[in-house]
Amino acid sequence: MTEAILKVDNLVKSFGGLVATDHFNLEVEQGEIHAIIGPNGAGKTTLINQISGMMKSDGGSITFDGRDITHMSAPSRCHTGLVRSFQITSILKNFRVIDNVALAIQARQGHSFRFWKAAQKDQELQGAAQAVLEEIGLGERGNVLAGNLAHGEQRRLEIAMALATSPKFLLLDEPMAGMDSQASEDMTTYLRTLKGKYTMLLIEHDMDAVFALADRITVLVYGRAIASGSPDEIRNNAEVRSAYLGDD
């Protein structure tokens, strides 16, 4: 067992009488891909909002890389290396693909966007952005306007922008959302190349992708984890099949 880089302990979030996160516990080990699955309304979005700092919890604690981040803001968590894909990656559709990535690098360095004009001419910054695009398979698309990318390419660009911040941990919130089967398969193939390089928490409805990628899976139902284990353990768990996966 490697040391857990993310520990979530008894996390709680309520909206009036609705308990969206019900004393949730989770440990994600360094280097693994841990998936969270569950039916619609299970509380997945609320949970990832709490972990990323987009939403304040009512109880419990979150420890990341040995630090208590429970009361940190979302930007502060990002600077510790806990990066949510869309948190940094509001794509600027009228900018070139390479410029979107360069902006993410610039943000990580703590610069204001007022330096952007100079950054466009900064060969070191542009070179670093191009390297990220090569890693993610968009190396030949750098001069294309981001808004002209296909949907799957835009999702890949979002991940490229997250990677440009040199994260320790990636929170991937439904990276296959809106994709057709081929685009989803391509994204799965790409994410598999990142396995072992980055620790990831994956929220995803595409079960083929989840079972192809995840080292461990936690099943969330009504805000509570009903099971956690390897893909085979989850497949063979009778309670999980009844609540979510189905008997087929």
C-alpha positions as CSV (number, residue, x, y, z in Angstrom):
1,M,0.0,0.0,0.0
2,T,1.3,3.4,-0.9
3,E,0.6,6.5,1.1
4,A,-2.8,8.2,0.5
5,I,-2.3,11.6,-1.1
6,L,-6.0,12.5,-0.6
7,K,-8.0,11.6,2.5
8,V,-11.7,12.5,2.9
9,D,-13.0,11.9,6.4
10,N,-16.7,11.9,7.4
11,L,-17.6,14.6,4.8
12,V,-21.1,16.0,5.1
13,K,-23.2,18.4,3.1
14,S,-26.9,19.1,3.5
15,F,-29.3,21.3,1.6
16,G,-32.2,21.8,4.0
17,G,-33.5,18.4,4.9
18,L,-31.6,16.7,2.0
19,V,-28.3,15.1,3.0
20,A,-26.3,15.2,-0.3
21,T,-23.0,14.0,1.2
22,D,-23.6,11.6,4.1
23,H,-20.4,11.1,6.2
24,F,-18.4,10.1,3.2
25,N,-14.9,8.6,3.5
26,L,-12.3,8.2,0.8
27,E,-8.6,7.6,0.4
28,V,-6.8,7.9,-2.9
29,E,-3.3,6.5,-3.1
30,Q,-0.4,8.2,-4.8
31,G,-0.3,7.3,-8.6
32,E,-3.7,5.6,-8.8
33,I,-6.8,6.3,-10.8
34,H,-9.7,6.1,-8.4
35,A,-13.2,6.4,-9.9
36,I,-16.4,7.4,-8.2
37,I,-19.6,6.1,-9.8
38,G,-23.3,6.2,-8.9
39,P,-26.7,6.8,-10.3
40,N,-28.1,10.3,-11.1
41,G,-28.8,12.1,-7.9
42,A,-26.2,10.1,-5.9
43,G,-24.3,13.3,-4.9
44,K,-21.2,13.0,-7.2
45,T,-21.3,16.6,-8.3
46,T,-21.7,17.9,-4.7
47,L,-18.8,15.7,-3.6
48,I,-16.4,16.9,-6.3
49,N,-17.4,20.5,-5.5
50,Q,-16.5,19.9,-1.9
51,I,-13.2,18.3,-2.7
52,S,-12.2,21.0,-5.2
53,G,-13.2,23.8,-2.8
54,M,-16.1,25.1,-4.9
55,M,-18.5,24.3,-2.1
56,K,-18.1,24.5,1.6
57,S,-18.7,21.3,3.6
58,D,-21.0,21.2,6.7
59,G,-18.7,18.7,8.5
60,G,-15.7,16.4,8.1
61,S,-12.2,17.1,6.8
62,I,-10.1,16.9,3.7
63,T,-6.4,16.3,3.8
64,F,-4.3,16.6,0.7
65,D,-0.6,15.8,0.4
66,G,-0.3,15.9,4.2
67,R,-2.1,19.3,4.6
68,D,-5.5,20.0,6.0
69,I,-7.3,21.8,3.1
70,T,-10.8,21.6,4.5
71,H,-11.2,25.4,4.8
72,M,-9.0,26.4,1.8
73,S,-10.5,28.2,-1.2
74,A,-10.6,26.6,-4.6
75,P,-7.8,28.7,-6.0
76,S,-5.6,27.9,-2.9
77,R,-6.3,24.2,-3.4
78,C,-5.3,24.5,-7.0
79,H,-2.0,26.1,-6.0
80,T,-1.3,23.1,-3.8
81,G,-1.5,20.9,-6.8
82,L,-5.2,19.7,-6.5
83,V,-6.5,20.7,-9.9
84,R,-10.1,20.2,-11.3
85,S,-10.2,20.0,-15.0
86,F,-12.7,22.8,-15.6
87,Q,-11.4,24.8,-12.7
88,I,-8.5,26.2,-14.6
89,T,-9.9,25.4,-18.0
90,S,-12.5,27.8,-19.1
91,I,-11.6,27.6,-22.8
92,L,-11.2,30.9,-24.6
93,K,-12.8,29.9,-27.9
94,N,-11.5,33.0,-29.8
95,F,-7.9,32.2,-28.8
96,R,-5.6,29.7,-30.4
97,V,-5.3,26.3,-28.8
98,I,-1.6,27.0,-27.9
99,D,-2.6,30.3,-26.3
100,N,-5.2,28.6,-24.0
101,V,-2.4,26.3,-22.7
102,A,0.0,29.2,-22.3
103,L,-2.5,31.1,-20.3
104,A,-2.8,28.1,-17.9
105,I,1.0,28.0,-17.5
106,Q,1.0,31.8,-16.9
107,A,-1.7,31.4,-14.2
108,R,0.4,28.7,-12.5
109,Q,3.4,31.1,-12.4
110,G,1.2,33.7,-10.7
111,H,1.2,36.3,-13.5
112,S,-1.7,38.6,-14.2
113,F,-3.3,38.3,-17.7
114,R,-2.2,41.9,-18.3
115,F,1.1,40.4,-19.4
116,W,-0.6,38.3,-22.0
117,K,0.5,40.3,-25.1
118,A,4.2,39.8,-24.0
119,A,3.4,36.2,-23.3
120,Q,2.3,35.6,-26.9
121,K,5.9,36.5,-27.9
122,D,7.5,34.6,-25.1
123,Q,9.3,31.7,-26.8
124,E,9.9,29.8,-23.6
125,L,6.2,30.0,-22.6
126,Q,5.0,29.1,-26.1
127,G,7.5,26.2,-26.2
128,A,6.2,24.9,-22.9
129,A,2.7,25.1,-24.1
130,Q,3.6,23.2,-27.3
131,A,5.2,20.4,-25.3
132,V,1.9,20.0,-23.3
133,L,0.0,19.8,-26.6
134,E,2.3,17.2,-27.9
135,E,1.8,15.1,-24.8
136,I,-1.9,15.2,-25.1
137,G,-2.0,14.6,-28.9
138,L,-3.0,18.1,-30.0
139,G,0.5,19.0,-31.2
140,E,-0.7,19.8,-34.7
141,R,-3.7,21.8,-33.6
142,G,-1.9,24.6,-31.7
143,N,-2.7,27.4,-34.2
144,V,-6.4,26.4,-34.5
145,L,-8.9,28.6,-32.7
146,A,-10.1,26.6,-29.7
147,G,-13.8,27.2,-30.7
148,N,-13.1,25.4,-33.9
149,L,-12.1,22.1,-32.2
150,A,-14.4,19.2,-32.2
151,H,-16.1,18.5,-28.8
152,G,-13.7,15.7,-27.9
153,E,-10.7,17.8,-28.8
154,Q,-12.1,20.6,-26.6
155,R,-12.4,18.2,-23.7
156,R,-8.8,17.1,-24.3
157,L,-7.7,20.8,-24.4
158,E,-9.3,21.2,-21.0
159,I,-7.1,18.4,-19.6
160,A,-4.1,19.9,-21.4
161,M,-4.7,23.2,-19.6
162,A,-5.0,21.3,-16.3
163,L,-1.7,19.5,-17.0
164,A,-0.1,22.8,-17.8
165,T,-0.4,23.8,-14.1
166,S,1.9,20.9,-13.1
167,P,-0.7,19.2,-10.9
168,K,-0.1,16.6,-8.2
169,F,-3.7,15.4,-8.5
170,L,-6.3,15.7,-11.2
171,L,-10.1,15.8,-10.5
172,L,-11.7,14.8,-13.7
173,D,-15.4,15.5,-13.8
174,E,-17.0,13.4,-16.5
175,P,-14.3,13.9,-19.2
176,M,-16.3,11.7,-21.6
177,A,-19.6,13.8,-21.3
178,G,-21.2,14.5,-24.6
179,M,-18.8,12.3,-26.6
180,D,-19.8,9.7,-29.1
181,S,-18.5,6.1,-28.6
182,Q,-15.4,6.7,-30.8
183,A,-14.4,9.9,-29.1
184,S,-15.0,8.3,-25.7
185,E,-12.7,5.4,-26.7
186,D,-10.1,7.8,-27.8
187,M,-10.2,9.8,-24.6
188,T,-10.0,6.5,-22.6
189,T,-6.9,5.5,-24.6
190,Y,-5.3,8.9,-23.9
191,L,-6.1,8.8,-20.2
192,R,-4.5,5.4,-20.0
193,T,-1.2,6.9,-21.1
194,L,-1.3,9.2,-18.0
195,K,-1.7,6.3,-15.7
196,G,1.1,6.2,-13.1
197,K,2.2,9.7,-14.1
198,Y,-0.7,11.5,-12.3
199,T,-3.0,10.6,-9.5
200,M,-6.6,11.0,-10.6
201,L,-10.1,11.0,-9.1
202,L,-12.5,10.3,-12.0
203,I,-16.2,11.0,-11.9
204,E,-17.7,9.3,-14.9
205,H,-20.9,7.7,-16.2
206,D,-19.2,5.7,-19.0
207,M,-18.8,2.4,-17.4
208,D,-16.6,1.0,-20.2
209,A,-14.1,3.9,-19.5
210,V,-14.3,3.4,-15.8
211,F,-13.6,-0.3,-15.8
212,A,-10.8,0.2,-18.4
213,L,-9.1,2.9,-16.4
214,A,-9.7,2.6,-12.7
215,D,-7.4,0.9,-10.2
216,R,-10.2,1.2,-7.5
217,I,-13.8,2.3,-7.7
218,T,-16.1,3.8,-5.0
219,V,-19.8,3.5,-5.5
220,L,-21.9,6.5,-4.2
221,V,-25.6,6.1,-3.6
222,Y,-27.6,8.9,-1.8
223,G,-24.4,10.6,-0.7
224,R,-23.0,7.5,1.0
225,A,-20.3,5.1,-0.2
226,I,-21.9,1.6,-0.4
227,A,-18.8,-0.2,-1.7
228,S,-15.1,0.5,-2.6
229,G,-12.7,-1.9,-4.2
230,S,-11.0,-3.2,-7.4
231,P,-13.0,-3.2,-10.6
232,D,-13.6,-7.0,-10.3
233,E,-14.8,-6.6,-6.7
234,I,-17.2,-3.9,-7.7
235,R,-18.5,-6.0,-10.7
236,N,-19.2,-8.9,-8.4
237,N,-20.8,-6.9,-5.5
238,A,-24.4,-7.8,-5.3
239,E,-25.4,-4.6,-3.6
240,V,-23.7,-2.5,-6.3
241,R,-25.4,-4.5,-9.1
242,S,-28.8,-4.0,-7.4
243,A,-28.3,-0.3,-6.8
244,Y,-26.5,0.7,-10.0
245,L,-24.9,-1.7,-12.4
246,G,-27.8,-4.0,-13.0
247,D,-27.6,-7.8,-13.2
248,D,-26.3,-7.8,-16.8
